[in-house]
Amino acid sequence: MRCFVSRLIISAGQELLRQFYLFNRDQVRYKSKHQIVTRADIIAEKIIISAINKKYPTHQILSEEAGLSKQTSEYLWIIDPLDGTTNFALKNPLFGISIALAKKGQIIFGAIYIPFINKLVLAELGQGATINGKKIHVSKKKNLNGAFLTYCHGSKLNDVKRAIAVYKGLKIKYSDVRQMGSSVVEMAWVAAGYTDGHFVPGANLWDVAAGSLIIREAGGRVTDLQNHPWDLKSKDLIASNGQVHNQLLKEIRKYDL
């Protein structure tokens, strides 16, 4: 499993890099006001889905562009072939690929690949998390003063408004809150201890499935806004190093619409 996913996600990532250097903005197509899709999304998705179908033909697949496959299986692959499409379109190299595998509704394997900086982030349930083969752990920051926070949001207008309201409140009160433009990158950063927390109103499953396992396996915590453990049915996501989690949750609730 680990070798198969590692080879696959790197292969798709290298194709994304090739497309990145060839890309021009005329190739952008708008799915909604806050969502775009490019030819690169589709190419990477086809690479990933084709490989999974070949090796695991009975497994079900959920992918951002292709949707949910027709198979019925206890196994579900959850794929975002290009997270950070707007970054990609702006020639900003901060984008990534996310692949997760769930069994009976529980994520058992997660992979994130950030092609431009060649970072492969992996986690298997109960086995910890790694970047390029080296164990990683969340930060030891104990409070939000001086913490680094990131955020993303779903495409619905209310999710955008909620994210802006929380951002405004936290940005004024604490040292740094920013949107990096790719939730899979932002979640990998929490897992690696580069940042301390991440919140996503209206989280898309394909954006956060792999990252949720990776952060937990790196010693962090992932919940919804009700402080219930995040699962495949959760609508919102808060991820952190665990130590700032309750404080972050309390602050987000102050500003969330």
TAVENPE-V279399 format. One record per backbone hydrogen bond with DSSP energy under -0.5 kcal/mol. CO is the residue of the C=O (numbers start at 1). NH is the residue of the N-H. If there is no record, write none. Layout:
co=[CO:CO]
nh=[NH:NH]
This chain:
co=[1:2:3:4:5:6:7:8:9:10:11:12:13:14:15:16:17:18:19:24:25:29:29:32:35:35:37:38:39:40:41:42:43:44:45:46:47:48:49:50:51:52:56:60:61:62:63:67:71:74:75:76:77:77:78:79:80:82:83:84:85:86:87:88:91:93:96:97:98:99:100:101:101:102:103:106:108:109:110:111:112:113:113:114:114:114:115:118:119:119:120:120:121:122:123:124:128:129:130:131:134:144:144:147:147:148:148:149:150:152:156:157:158:159:160:161:162:163:164:165:166:167:168:169:170:176:178:178:182:183:184:185:186:187:188:189:189:189:190:196:197:198:199:200:200:201:204:204:205:205:208:209:210:211:212:213:214:215:216:217:218:221:222:223:224:228:231:235:237:238:239:240:244:245:246:247:248:249:250:251:251:252:252]
nh=[5:6:7:8:9:10:11:12:13:14:15:16:17:18:19:20:21:22:23:27:28:31:37:35:31:32:29:42:43:44:45:46:47:48:49:50:51:52:53:54:55:56:59:77:69:79:67:63:73:104:60:102:62:79:100:64:98:84:96:88:89:90:92:91:93:95:83:113:80:111:78:108:109:76:106:103:125:101:123:99:121:97:115:117:118:119:118:120:114:121:122:132:112:130:110:127:124:136:122:134:131:146:147:149:176:196:197:178:199:201:160:161:162:163:164:165:166:167:168:169:170:171:172:173:174:149:151:180:186:187:188:189:190:191:192:193:194:195:193:241:150:239:152:203:237:154:207:208:208:209:212:213:214:215:216:217:218:220:219:129:138:240:230:238:227:224:234:203:200:223:198:221:248:249:250:251:252:253:254:254:255:255:256]
